[in-house]
Amino acid sequence: MSKPMAEGFLRNRWYVAAWDSEVGRSPLGRTLCGEPIVLYRRLDGSIVALRDACPHRLAPLSKGVVEGDNLRCGYHGMMFDGAGRCVEIPSQERTPENFAVAAVYPVIERYRFVWVWIGAPEAADPALLPDLWPCEREGWTFDGGVYHLKADYRLMIDNLMDLSHETYVHAGSIGQPEITGSPTEVTTEGDEVFVSRWMRGIDAPPFWRNALKRPGPVDRWQVCRFIPPSAVMIDVGVAVADTGAPEGDRSQGVNGYVIDLMTPESDRTTWYFWGMARNFDIHDRGFTDRFKAQQGGVFNEDLAILEAQQRSIDANPDLKLRNFSIDAGGVRSRAVIDRLLRAQAAAE
């Protein structure tokens, strides 16, 4: 049975708040790890992240408007700068020195994502960003989307660290019987968990057959990597069978990395940012758009299952999740999260 986990979310970590294209000159409100945050861009393009509550009457600042580099509350018109300080109260001449937004959040924009630091601002360290190198490496292209998932973020981590579900949930696209029948290797390196699966000499499923553009059997791989607090990067691809891919030579194949970033909104809802970086057909924008739509459809199938699973968990509080060998990747990932949460609680 699954073990009870420490409560709360991992703090002093970077979480994705939005795609770069989502944050502009209009305020964007989004709750991350239970904290309501408003984001907007200054005139120079840099991003501001503030607590989404006006310190006057706690109206959401995301309902306001951006003026220059400042944000004006849509309720009584009080204006705040990018550091959260009130710079104007329309109804009076004097502005109290200590009148400011409750929190200002460190922000980094990288890999096409806007990352917000949840925790002590002085502890924010850019080196703690996960290394999503395929998202910006020359010779690769990357795009994706975002879904609001009505389920615990750890259920999505379970899902991504156990791809045997593809045979049944995604039978029409990336799933095939060989996935379930192929052995996996599960390893842990520090706080990261890896699940590796190789399928040798098989027929490629439709997507990979079209990507490879060559007939005949292939060697297919899936290597799932969990990175705390809530990222999963999956190395996927196919190569012409018996050309050395399992030994490291992928020159006769095509390769992609599925990027999955789960930002908890609450203990029952998640912002799920997804995409795929690939090293084939990188200049074909039409293919990118078509594949993005196809990939979005695949992940929609996951959402339907996970949201139904969450409803069932809530409806059956007397029952617990059971673990088998296929769940090893998710179990180890949850164990990492649990250990880090307990260490956090002890430190606090």
TIDREN-431589 format. One line per 5 residues: number of its first residue (from 1); for each residue x negated, y negated, z of C-alpha. Coordinates in Angstrom, 1 decimal. Layout:
BEGIN
NUM	X:Y:Z | ...
//
This chain:
BEGIN
1	0.0:0.0:0.0 | -1.1:-3.6:-0.5 | -2.6:-5.3:2.5 | -1.2:-8.5:3.9 | -3.2:-11.6:2.8
6	-4.3:-14.7:4.6 | -1.9:-17.6:4.1 | -2.4:-20.6:1.9 | -4.6:-21.5:-1.0 | -8.3:-21.6:-1.4
11	-9.5:-25.2:-0.9 | -12.7:-27.0:-1.9 | -12.2:-25.6:-5.4 | -11.5:-26.9:-8.9 | -8.0:-26.2:-10.3
16	-6.7:-27.0:-13.8 | -4.1:-29.7:-13.6 | -3.4:-30.1:-17.3 | -4.7:-29.8:-20.8 | -6.6:-32.9:-22.0
21	-3.8:-33.7:-24.4 | -1.2:-33.7:-21.6 | -2.7:-36.7:-19.7 | -2.2:-40.1:-21.4 | -1.0:-43.6:-20.6
26	2.2:-42.3:-19.1 | 2.1:-40.9:-15.5 | 2.1:-37.1:-15.3 | 3.4:-35.5:-12.1 | 2.2:-32.0:-11.2
31	2.1:-30.1:-8.0 | -1.1:-28.1:-7.3 | -1.6:-25.9:-4.3 | 1.4:-27.5:-2.7 | 0.1:-31.0:-3.2
36	2.1:-33.4:-5.5 | -0.4:-35.3:-7.7 | 0.1:-37.9:-10.4 | -2.4:-38.3:-13.3 | -2.9:-41.0:-15.9
41	-5.7:-42.4:-18.1 | -7.3:-45.8:-17.7 | -7.9:-47.9:-20.8 | -11.4:-46.4:-21.1 | -9.9:-42.9:-21.2
46	-11.1:-41.8:-17.8 | -8.5:-40.0:-15.6 | -7.1:-41.0:-12.3 | -5.5:-38.5:-9.9 | -3.5:-39.8:-6.9
51	-1.1:-38.3:-4.3 | 2.3:-38.6:-6.1 | 4.0:-40.6:-3.3 | 4.2:-44.4:-2.9 | 3.1:-45.2:0.6
56	6.1:-47.6:0.9 | 9.2:-45.3:0.6 | 7.5:-42.2:-0.7 | 9.0:-42.5:-4.1 | 7.1:-40.4:-6.7
61	4.5:-42.6:-8.4 | 4.9:-40.4:-11.5 | 8.2:-42.2:-12.0 | 6.3:-45.5:-12.4 | 4.4:-47.1:-15.3
66	0.8:-47.6:-16.1 | -0.3:-51.3:-16.5 | -3.9:-51.8:-17.5 | -5.9:-49.5:-15.3 | -3.3:-49.6:-12.5
71	-0.1:-47.7:-11.7 | 3.1:-49.5:-10.7 | 5.7:-47.8:-8.6 | 9.1:-47.5:-10.4 | 11.0:-48.2:-7.2
76	9.9:-51.5:-5.7 | 7.2:-52.4:-8.2 | 4.2:-52.1:-5.9 | 0.9:-51.6:-7.9 | -2.0:-49.4:-7.0
81	-5.5:-49.2:-8.6 | -7.4:-46.1:-9.6 | -8.8:-45.9:-6.0 | -5.3:-45.8:-4.6 | -5.5:-49.3:-3.1
86	-2.4:-51.5:-3.3 | -3.2:-54.5:-5.4 | 0.2:-56.1:-5.6 | 3.5:-56.2:-3.7 | 5.9:-58.3:-5.8
91	8.1:-59.2:-2.8 | 5.3:-60.8:-0.7 | 2.1:-62.7:-1.2 | -0.1:-60.7:1.3 | -1.1:-57.1:0.7
96	-2.1:-55.2:3.9 | -5.7:-54.0:3.7 | -4.9:-50.4:4.8 | -1.9:-50.0:2.5 | -2.9:-47.3:0.1
101	-2.0:-44.0:-1.5 | -2.5:-41.1:0.9 | -5.1:-39.3:-1.3 | -7.4:-39.8:-4.3 | -8.6:-36.6:-6.0
106	-11.9:-36.0:-7.8 | -11.4:-35.2:-11.5 | -13.5:-33.5:-14.2 | -12.5:-33.2:-17.8 | -14.2:-30.2:-19.5
111	-13.4:-27.2:-21.8 | -10.3:-29.1:-23.0 | -8.9:-29.1:-19.4 | -8.4:-31.6:-16.7 | -9.7:-30.2:-13.4
116	-8.7:-31.6:-10.0 | -10.6:-30.9:-6.8 | -8.3:-29.6:-4.0 | -10.1:-30.1:-0.7 | -12.4:-32.5:0.9
121	-13.4:-35.1:-1.8 | -16.9:-35.5:-0.5 | -17.5:-31.7:-1.2 | -16.5:-31.9:-4.9 | -19.3:-30.2:-6.9
126	-19.2:-30.0:-10.7 | -21.4:-26.9:-10.5 | -18.5:-25.0:-9.0 | -16.5:-25.2:-12.3 | -16.2:-21.7:-13.9
131	-18.5:-21.2:-16.9 | -16.0:-21.1:-19.8 | -18.8:-21.3:-22.4 | -16.8:-20.0:-25.4 | -14.5:-23.0:-25.1
136	-17.2:-25.4:-26.2 | -20.0:-23.4:-27.9 | -20.9:-24.1:-31.5 | -19.6:-21.4:-33.8 | -16.4:-20.9:-31.7
141	-13.0:-22.6:-31.7 | -10.5:-22.8:-28.9 | -6.8:-23.7:-28.3 | -3.9:-22.6:-26.2 | -1.0:-23.7:-24.1
146	0.6:-23.8:-20.7 | 3.6:-22.1:-19.0 | 5.3:-22.7:-15.7 | 5.6:-19.2:-14.1 | 8.1:-18.6:-11.4
151	5.9:-16.1:-9.6 | 3.0:-15.8:-7.2 | -0.3:-16.5:-9.1 | -1.8:-13.3:-7.8 | 0.8:-11.3:-9.8
156	-0.7:-12.8:-12.9 | -4.2:-11.9:-11.8 | -3.0:-8.3:-11.2 | -1.5:-8.3:-14.7 | -4.6:-9.6:-16.4
161	-7.0:-7.3:-14.6 | -5.0:-4.3:-15.6 | -4.5:-4.3:-19.4 | -2.9:-0.9:-19.5 | 0.5:-2.7:-19.5
166	-0.3:-3.9:-23.1 | 0.8:-0.4:-24.4 | 4.3:-1.0:-23.2 | 4.8:-4.8:-22.8 | 3.1:-5.8:-26.0
171	3.7:-2.8:-28.2 | 4.4:-4.9:-31.3 | 1.2:-7.0:-31.2 | -1.9:-6.1:-29.3 | -0.8:-2.9:-27.5
176	-1.6:0.7:-28.5 | -1.5:4.1:-26.8 | -5.3:4.3:-26.8 | -5.5:1.5:-24.1 | -3.7:3.7:-21.5
181	-5.8:6.7:-22.5 | -9.2:5.1:-22.3 | -11.2:5.1:-19.0 | -12.2:1.9:-17.3 | -15.2:0.9:-15.3
186	-14.6:-1.5:-12.3 | -17.5:-3.4:-10.8 | -18.0:-6.3:-8.4 | -20.8:-8.9:-8.6 | -20.7:-11.3:-5.7
191	-17.2:-12.9:-5.7 | -16.5:-11.8:-9.3 | -14.7:-8.6:-10.4 | -15.1:-6.9:-13.8 | -13.0:-4.3:-15.5
196	-14.5:-2.8:-18.7 | -12.7:-0.6:-21.2 | -14.1:0.8:-24.5 | -12.0:2.5:-27.2 | -14.2:4.2:-29.8
201	-13.2:5.2:-33.3 | -9.6:4.1:-33.2 | -7.2:2.4:-35.6 | -7.1:-1.3:-34.9 | -3.8:-2.8:-33.9
206	-2.2:-5.3:-36.3 | -3.8:-8.5:-35.0 | -7.4:-7.1:-34.9 | -7.0:-5.3:-38.2 | -6.1:-8.6:-39.9
211	-8.9:-10.5:-38.1 | -11.6:-7.9:-39.0 | -10.5:-7.8:-42.7 | -12.1:-4.4:-43.2 | -10.4:-0.9:-43.3
216	-11.3:2.1:-41.3 | -11.7:3.0:-37.6 | -13.1:0.5:-35.1 | -14.6:0.3:-31.7 | -12.5:-1.9:-29.5
221	-13.4:-3.5:-26.2 | -11.7:-5.3:-23.3 | -13.8:-6.7:-20.5 | -11.8:-8.6:-17.8 | -13.7:-10.9:-15.5
226	-12.0:-12.5:-12.4 | -13.6:-15.7:-11.2 | -12.3:-17.3:-7.9 | -10.2:-19.0:-7.1 | -7.8:-18.0:-9.9
231	-9.4:-17.6:-13.4 | -9.6:-14.5:-15.6 | -11.7:-14.5:-18.7 | -11.3:-11.5:-21.0 | -13.9:-10.6:-23.6
236	-12.0:-8.8:-26.4 | -12.8:-7.7:-29.9 | -13.3:-5.0:-32.5 | -16.2:-3.9:-34.6 | -16.5:-1.3:-37.4
241	-16.9:2.0:-35.6 | -20.4:3.4:-34.9 | -22.2:0.1:-35.8 | -23.5:-0.4:-32.3 | -20.9:-2.6:-30.6
246	-20.9:-0.6:-27.3 | -24.7:-0.9:-27.2 | -24.5:-4.7:-27.7 | -24.6:-5.2:-31.5 | -21.3:-6.9:-32.4
251	-22.5:-8.2:-35.8 | -20.1:-6.0:-37.6 | -17.1:-7.2:-35.7 | -15.0:-10.1:-34.5 | -15.0:-11.4:-30.9
256	-12.7:-13.5:-28.8 | -12.3:-14.6:-25.2 | -8.9:-14.9:-23.7 | -8.9:-17.8:-21.2 | -6.5:-17.5:-18.3
261	-6.4:-20.2:-15.6 | -3.7:-19.8:-12.9 | -3.1:-22.9:-10.7 | -0.7:-22.2:-7.8 | 2.1:-24.7:-7.5
266	3.6:-23.0:-4.5 | 3.6:-19.5:-3.1 | 6.2:-18.6:-5.7 | 5.4:-20.7:-8.7 | 2.3:-21.1:-10.9
271	1.0:-23.3:-13.7 | -0.4:-20.8:-16.2 | -2.9:-22.3:-18.7 | -3.8:-19.9:-21.4 | -5.7:-19.8:-24.7
276	-8.2:-17.9:-26.8 | -11.7:-18.9:-28.0 | -12.8:-17.0:-31.1 | -15.8:-16.7:-33.4 | -13.9:-15.9:-36.6
281	-11.9:-18.0:-39.0 | -13.0:-21.0:-36.9 | -12.3:-23.6:-39.6 | -8.8:-22.3:-40.5 | -6.5:-24.6:-38.6
286	-3.4:-22.9:-40.0 | -4.6:-19.6:-38.5 | -5.3:-21.3:-35.2 | -1.7:-22.7:-35.1 | -0.2:-19.4:-36.1
291	-2.3:-17.5:-33.6 | -1.5:-19.9:-30.9 | 2.2:-19.3:-31.5 | 1.7:-15.6:-31.6 | -0.4:-15.6:-28.4
296	2.2:-17.7:-26.7 | 4.8:-15.1:-27.6 | 2.7:-12.4:-26.1 | 2.3:-14.3:-22.9 | 6.0:-15.0:-22.8
301	6.5:-11.3:-22.6 | 4.2:-11.2:-19.5 | 6.2:-14.1:-18.0 | 9.4:-12.2:-18.3 | 8.0:-9.1:-16.6
306	6.3:-11.1:-13.8 | 9.2:-13.3:-13.0 | 11.4:-10.2:-12.8 | 8.8:-8.6:-10.6 | 8.8:-11.6:-8.3
311	12.6:-11.6:-8.0 | 12.4:-7.9:-7.1 | 9.7:-8.4:-4.5 | 11.9:-11.1:-2.9 | 14.9:-8.9:-3.0
316	13.1:-6.0:-1.4 | 11.2:-7.4:1.6 | 11.1:-3.9:3.2 | 9.1:-2.5:0.3 | 5.4:-2.9:-0.5
321	3.3:-2.9:-3.7 | 1.6:0.5:-4.3 | -1.8:0.8:-5.8 | -3.2:3.5:-8.2 | -6.4:3.7:-10.2
326	-5.2:1.4:-12.9 | -4.8:-1.3:-10.2 | -8.4:-1.3:-9.1 | -9.3:-4.6:-10.8 | -6.4:-6.4:-9.3
331	-7.0:-4.8:-5.9 | -10.6:-5.9:-5.8 | -9.7:-9.4:-7.0 | -7.1:-9.8:-4.3 | -9.7:-8.5:-1.8
336	-12.0:-11.3:-2.8 | -9.3:-13.9:-2.5 | -8.2:-12.5:0.9 | -11.8:-12.5:2.2 | -12.4:-16.1:1.1
341	-9.1:-17.2:2.6 | -9.9:-15.6:5.9 | -13.4:-17.2:5.9 | -11.7:-20.6:5.1 | -9.2:-20.1:8.0
346	-12.0:-19.2:10.4 | -14.0:-22.3:9.4 | -11.1:-24.6:9.8
//
